[in-house]
């Protein structure tokens, strides 16, 4: 919980003591091992997580294949908001790519903070704008037909993902098979 307050302070936001105490009562710190599923595709999402350490990925099954839609890193909020708002099963699942540590925030409480808090709520609103911009950039990068350009984007903006993520997940994000990704990397090394 202190990590969230420190992150807000890094944005110039002071969190009043009363709000800090309320956060301490509502938020739980959790960990997940590598490959652990944090949110399941078939369940209703009830929490928003704030990543303290590690990498997660949003994954869905399409036509019998797993597709990685995006990666989340330290400092990102992650949830399936549609599932939480509509109280319906999630369309994707969230998997721990590395060992992760995160804060679990009940969705209803997160929503109240977002709407009414001028401290942590302001931080949440700023971070969600950043998340939206990041989503747009990632979506744009994924639609580039040239694999080399897509990979270059990850190298430039997500070096930790390239360094710490198993190749099969990077391949799923880039839209190629693990074998195709391996050939691509071998060709890059020789050129």
N, C-alpha and C positions, 0 to 999 in steps of 0.2 A: 504494500500500500504506500509505503514511503517513496517507492520508485515513481509512482504516479504523481505524487505531490512534487517531487524533485523535477520531473519532466514538465509539469505545469510551471514551476518556478523558472525553468530555462526559457519559457515563453514570456517571462515577465509577469506571471500571474501569481498572486498571493492567495493561498487557500486559508480561510479563517479556521481557527481551532475547532469551532463547532462542526464545520463541514468535515474536517479531518477525522473527528471522532465518529461521525456518521459513516464515513468511508470505511473506517476500521471495523465497524460493526457489519457492514454489508458486503465487503469485498473479501474474497479468499485467495490466498496465494497457493498455486498448484504447480506441479511439475508433470512432465510427460516424457516417457522414454522415446527414443528414436523409433519411428514407425507406428507409434500409438495413435489411435484415432481419437481426436478430441471432441469433434461433433460428428455424429453419424448421419448418413444421407437419408435414412428412413425415419429419423426422429425429429421432433419439433425442437428447434433451437431455442434455448431458454437463457443463454448467457452471451455476453460480449466479452472477449478476452483482450487483454492488453499484454503484448509480448515484452517480457523483461529480458529474456535471453533466448537465443536460438532462432530457428527457421521453421515455419509451417507452410503448408501448401493447401490450396483449395482444389479439390479434385472431384470430377464427376464422371460417371460412366456413360459413354455414348456409343451405341452400336457395338456393345461388347468390349469397348476399349476404354481405358482410363485416360482422361484428359486433365492436365494440370492447367487451371485457368490463371492462377497467379501464386506468387510466393509472398509471404509476410515475414518481416524481419523485426528485430528489436525496435520497439517504439511504435509498432503498428497496432491498431485496433483490428480485430477480426471477428466476424460473426456472419450468420446468414440472417440478415435483417428481414427479408421477405418471410422466411419461416417464422421468425419471432413475432412479427406484426400480425401475420395471418393465422398464427398458431396451427401451422400445417407442416407436414414433413419437409425437411430441407431437400433442395435439389442437388446439393453437393455435400462432400464431407471435408473436414479439416484434419489433416494428418501432420504429426510432428516429423519433420524431415531430419532434424537433429534433436538431441535432448533439448527440451525447452522448459523454461520457467515462465509462468504467466500469472496475471491477476484475472480471476473470474468475477465478472460483474453481472448480477442478475439483470436481465433485459429490462424489466419494469423500472428498476432503480436507475439504470443507465439512461433510459428514456426521460425520467424525471430530471436527472442531472442535465441532460442535453437541453431540455426545454426551460428549466427554471433556475439553474445555478449560474451565477456570474463569475464563479471561480473555476472549479473543475469542469463545469458545463461549457464555459468559454474555451477551455483547453480542448475538450471533446469536439466542439464545433470546428475549431481550427484544424485539429488532426483529421477530422472527417473530410474537410475541404482538401487537405493534402492527400488523403487516401483516394478521393475522387479524381484528382489530377493524376495521381500515380496509376490508378486503374485505366484511365484514358490513354496514358502513354504506353502502358503494357499492352492494351488492346491494339493500339496502333502498331506497336512493334510486332505483335503476333501476326498481323495481317500482311506484313511485308513478305513478298514471295521469295526473296533471296535469303536462304538459311544463313549465309555468312553475315549479312546485315543484322538479322535477328540475334545471332550469337554475339556479335560485336556490341549490341545494345546491352545484353546481359553483362558482358565483360565490363562495360563502362559504368553502368548504374547499379549492378548487383554482383560485384566481385565476390562477396561472401557466399552468395548462392552458388556460383560456379565452383568456388573452392571447397565448400562444405556439403554440398548436396550430392547424393548418389546420382551417377550419370543417367540412370533410367528416368529419374524425375525431370532432369533438365531436358532430356530427349522428349518426354511427354509434353513439356511446356513448349518446346520448339516445334512440335508436330512431326517428329520423325521417330523411327524405331530406335531402340537402344543400339542395334547393330549399325544402322545408318549414321547415328551420332558418333559412334566409335570410328567409322570410316571417315567421317567429316573431320574429326579431330586429328586422325592420322594424316590426312591430306594437308591440314593446316600446318602441322609440324614439319612436313617435308617441303612446304613451299615458302 
